[in-house]
Amino acid sequence: MDEQAAGLSSHRVELAEVSLHGSLTDPVVDSMNFLNEVMDRYPDAISFAPGAPYEGFFDSLDIARYIERYLAYLRDERGLDAARARRMLFQYGPSRGRINELVARALRVDEGIDVAPEAIVVTVGCQEALVLALRVLCASRADRVAVANPAYVGIAGAARLLDVRLVPVGEDADGIDLGRLAQSCVDARAANAAVRAVYVAPDFANPSGTRLGLAARHRLLDVAERHDLLVLEDTAYRFTAEDPLPSLKALDRTGRVVQLGTFAKVCMPGARVGYAVADQTLRAADGRRRLLADAIASAKSYLTVNTSPLSQAVIGGMLLEHGGSLRELSRAKAVWYRRSLRLLLDALGRHLGDPGTSPWPWNAPEGGFFVQLATPVPADGDLVEVSAREYGVLWTPMRDFYLDGTGANRIRLSCSYLTRPQIEEGVARLAGFLRDRCRPAAVTDRATPVPVVR
Ligand SMILES: Cc1ncc(COP(=O)(O)O)c(C=O)c1O
């Protein structure tokens, strides 16, 4: 298409990209666009890149039935007449959400977390909950949020969009390094700044796959107490745990934890429904008290107004069909994803040898969607292109998940999107690619081996 046809004629206003907000030219944004574009260009390549759910699960979804189920609940359990129940679906709704009572019930039944429905805000995916939490908590330029390094792109991008400074904290095999977290808080204070909160995904982080053990969960809460932090707990992959550890929110005795959840992986991402549990008390200058959830809901009223009531009805109906339990709702999917992950790990072992001695060591999470693998050569966009074009396999370079410029020699493999035969075939292709193009002779990143988590 020529420039004129593309609307780029000289008569039209032209904006300098540098005049827009800096987050738009962030390398992370570019790299995600690049990956999508490579996937489009090589449709036959097997892609370990997306953390999206397996699409075979969509076949059995029946949106009309879930909505009907939710309407029946409004009529039968909440005492609404049919017209009012229907209106609830079509009208604007409260910023706090419509299905808070159902989410509170699921948290109580599944997690032993006892919170009032008013302490929950139903958000447009977990992403909106992240944005709102950062917006509400970070009042001044001096406020910081600590995150595990490598970090989930959702938190890194949200912080960038809001000009919130992140403090990267290294990870070990068990997740965020708590000694370094404590030190970061001390360092921030010495620089007249404050770490207000720490963001963690304790159950199988994206992208590293790490999981915080029980003792580390207690220690994290101790660090939060000592350094006056809130903990933003992202539970996106928690449902995949075979032996769930108590969530940070369930262990929280002093109200340090704001839990951020999503229905994207267990129901469907297209509904765009997530939530924030924020039962902390806010004290106003005149002594009046309200919930942190009230402040989050106020901020939401200027962002997305309310989460689609139709989407909330779908998610509400799905929960109701499973006795109000998210764990029941996700049980079969959890088994599926664990099998896919095991297959991915087994296939890597069959093709690449022992993860501890292989030139391409990888970790072995017990849940979640992701495995990280170290390569002896930098894994960048050019290498992804070669991998897709010549070997028919795609993966995600991890360099853009690192906030400090490290991690150039790592790739993330996701098992969630693929069928089992695709995983098997994809690993065979990946092994060919690694042997040909990522040979150990060019070793450059031996200083930071991938931790092998058994
Ligand atoms: C760590 C983490 N949190 C949350 C989400 C889901 O966010 P959303 O509900 O906005 O789709 C994802 C999805 O990739 C994720 O990896």
PDBQT file of the ligand as one rigid body, heavy atoms in Angstrom, charges set to zero:
ROOT
HETATM    1  C1  LIG A 501       0.734 -13.695  36.122  1.00  0.00    +0.000 C 
HETATM    2  C2  LIG A 501      -0.537 -13.421  35.391  1.00  0.00    +0.000 A 
HETATM    3  N1  LIG A 501      -1.516 -12.739  36.000  1.00  0.00    +0.000 NA
HETATM    4  C3  LIG A 501      -2.698 -12.530  35.397  1.00  0.00    +0.000 A 
HETATM    5  C4  LIG A 501      -2.944 -12.980  34.127  1.00  0.00    +0.000 A 
HETATM    6  C5  LIG A 501      -4.296 -12.852  33.501  1.00  0.00    +0.000 C 
HETATM    7  O1  LIG A 501      -4.695 -11.581  33.372  1.00  0.00    +0.000 OA
HETATM    8  P1  LIG A 501      -6.123 -11.241  32.755  1.00  0.00    +0.000 P 
HETATM    9  O2  LIG A 501      -7.159 -11.678  33.745  1.00  0.00    +0.000 OA
HETATM   10  O3  LIG A 501      -6.075  -9.759  32.631  1.00  0.00    +0.000 OA
HETATM   11  O4  LIG A 501      -6.262 -11.944  31.451  1.00  0.00    +0.000 OA
HETATM   12  C6  LIG A 501      -1.940 -13.624  33.428  1.00  0.00    +0.000 A 
HETATM   13  C7  LIG A 501      -2.150 -14.005  32.018  1.00  0.00    +0.000 C 
HETATM   14  O5  LIG A 501      -1.308 -14.245  31.250  1.00  0.00    +0.000 OA
HETATM   15  C8  LIG A 501      -0.719 -13.871  34.084  1.00  0.00    +0.000 A 
HETATM   16  O6  LIG A 501       0.266 -14.554  33.474  1.00  0.00    +0.000 OA
ENDROOT
TORSDOF 0
